[in-house]
């Protein structure tokens, strides 16, 4: 359920970009991000760097489209969103607060959170998502600058990158637990 809530705004944004305007897509993604934040608050959970960063990115791109350049192409909007989310992810790593750690702290006991490998696991998981975002950005840039590429190329790259990050997020904590003999330091379990 956690991964679904995290990915919902991006899935809605990407799907709506296929059938409606970029402004509507961004608005819906922003509203879903805000709903996820409200859900976390209602359940007594922390406000997440990724959630707030996503609201800022979707809102900023939406304001740009509304007040500066309403003629930006759909692919340019996707590139702007990918670049913004990449910036949020990299910033979380650079400030020493990998965004995956916030989710992990809500899923594991205090003893597990104190294990030396716990922060490493969360840096690696955040890194996997950062790499996936970078691949999505590169895929969209390729579609923009290589006109011979079909539009679905960017979607295929995004789907593959996202699925690889989800798979790594589920696999790596279990691998570390088996390797280290410690309780799993899972960052984003599916439950």
N, C-alpha and C positions, 0 to 999 in steps of 0.2 A: 504494500500500500504506500509506503514512503516513497519509493521510486516513482510510482504512478503520480503522486502529488507533485513531486519535483518536476517531472517531465510534462505534466499536463499543459502548462502554459505554452511550452514550445511546440507540442504536438498540435494544439489548437491553432497556434499562429501559423505553422507550416501548412496545415490542412486548409485553413481559411484563405491563405494566400493563393490557393489554387482556384477558389470559387468567388472571392469577393475582393474588395479594395484593400490595399495595404493599411489604410487608416482604420478600417473596421477590424482587420486582423490584429493590429497592434492594440486597439482598445480592448478587444476581447481577451487577449493574452494578459494585458495589464490587470483587468478585472479578476481573472483567474488567479494571478499572482497575489493580489490583495486578498482574495478569498482564502487562499492557502495560508497566508500570514495570519488572517483572522482565525482560521481553524487551529493553527498552532497556539495562538494566544489563548483561545477558548479552552484548549487542552492543557494549559499551563506550561507550554514549551517555549523555548527561546525564539526570538526573531532572528531569522537566518540571513547571513551575508548574501547568499545566492538569491534569496527571495527579494530582499530589498534592492539588490543590484539589478535584478531582472525588471522590477517595477521602474527603476530609474532609466534603464536602457529602453524598454518599450515606450515609456512616456516621452523620453527625449527624442527618439526617432519619430514618434507620432507628432510631437510639436514641430519638429523640423518639416515634416510633410504638410502639416496644416498651415504653418506660418511662413515658411521659407521657400520650399520647392515642392509643390504638389505633383510635379511631373516626374519625380524620381521613379525609375523602373522597379518592378517587383524584385528583381535580382539585386539591385542596389540596396533596397530595403533589407533584404536577407543578409547581405554583406554587412550592413551597418549593425544589425542585431547580432550577428556572429562576432563581429569585432568588439562590440560592447560587452557581450558575455565573456569573451576571451579576456578582456581587460579586468572584469570582475573576478574571474577565476585566478588570473595571474596575480592580481592585487592581494587576494586572500592568501596566496602562497608567500608573497613577498613580505607581508606584514606578520607572518608567522601564525596565521589562523586559517589553515586550509579549510575550505568550506565544508568538506566532508566530515570534519571533526565535530561540528555542531550537531549533525545528524547522529553521529556515532555516540556521542555523550548521552543522547536520549535513548539509546538502545542497549547500552552495556552497563554493568554494575561499576561502582566506583573503583573497585579493586582492579578490574580489567583496564579501566581508563588510566591507571597509574603504571601499567606495564610499559617497559622501555620501547617495545615495538609498536605500541598503540599509535603514537604520533607518526611513526614512520609509515604505518599502514595508511593512515589518513592523508599523509602527503602524497603517497603513491596513488591512492584512489583519486584524489583531487587532480593529480598530474595526468591520470588517465582521462579524466573528463576534460581537462584543459587540452590535451592532445586531440581528443575527439572534436572539440570545438574548433581547434585550428584546422583539422582536416575538413570540417564542414565549410569553414571560411575559404580554404583553398579550392574546394569543389565549386563553390559559388563564384569565386574569382575566375576559375577556369571556364565556367559556362559564360560568364560575362565577356572575357577576353578571347575566347576561342569560339567564334560563331558556329563552327562546324559541329560542335558538341551539342547533342540534344539536351533539352531542359531536364529530362529525367536523370541525367548524369549527376547533377548536383543532389537530387533526391536520393539516388542510389548511394552516393558517398555519405550523405548525412545518415541514412538508415544504417549502413554498415558501421560507421564510426560510433553512432549511438549504441548499437547492439554490442559492439566490442567493449565499450565502456561499461555497459550494464553487466555483461558477462564477467569482466575483470572485477567489478565491484562485488559481485557475489562470490567469485572464486578465490580471490587473493586472501581475504581474511581467514577463510577455511584452510587454505594452504599454509598460511603462517601459523595457525593454531596447530595443525598437524606437525609442521616442521619444528616448532618451538615447544610443543607440548603444553601450551598455555591456552586458556579459554579464548574463543574467537574474539577478535577486536573488530567485528563487522561494522562498517560505517553505514551502509544503507541496506539492511536486510529487507526482503520482499514482504515480510509480515507487517 
